[in-house]
Amino acid sequence: MTRDEILEYPYLGTITRIIEGSGREADQVITVYDGVMDEHMVTDEEGRTLQTSSYIISIPLTKDYDGNWIVPRKGDKIEITRYGETFNLTVDNAEPSQLGGVSIYASRNSW
């Protein structure tokens, strides 16, 4: 990447989902998506009070190995790395687009 280049998806991230085990079986964590993404915080600042921040995460609309569209679900976890900082989000909702992307609405629940 050159200094003046603007990328549509400049960051890297992973989206995971917990599949609850039944009975004595342990929960299983599966990787739903691992690749490029972009983020934008949409929470307005409210003085000096720490608050839960809301984000819109964008990923390209792609298919998994079984040919299913990858659209995150409520409760999935996102780990995103931007400029050396890694932080975690929880998916609130996701909406695929006919323009080839997925908009993911997520909350940052911890700092």
Secondary structure, DSSP 8 states (H G I E B T S, - for coil): --TT---SS-EEEEEEEEE---TT---EEEEEEEEEEEEEE-----TT----EEEEEEEE--B-TTS-B----TT-EEEEEETTEEEEEEEEEEEE-TTSEEEEEEEE---
